[in-house]
C-alpha cells in the first residue's frame, strides 16, 4: 500500500469496495466459493483507508510546521 500513489490507492479502494458489494449480493443466492472473502476484502479496505489517513496526517504536519 505504501508504494502506491494517491491516485492508485483511490482507484484500488473504489475497485475493492465494488468487489465487496458484488460479493455481498452474490452470496445471497448461493454458497460462497471462499467464505472468508468478505472479511479479507473488508480488511484490505481498512488497510487502504488507514494508509490514506496516515498520508493526510503527514501532509498536515508538514504544512503546520511551515506556519510556525
Secondary structure by P-SEA (a helix, b strand, c coil): cccccaaaaaaaaaaaaaaaaaaaaaaccccccccaaaaaaaaaaaaaaaaaaaaaaaaaaaaaaaac
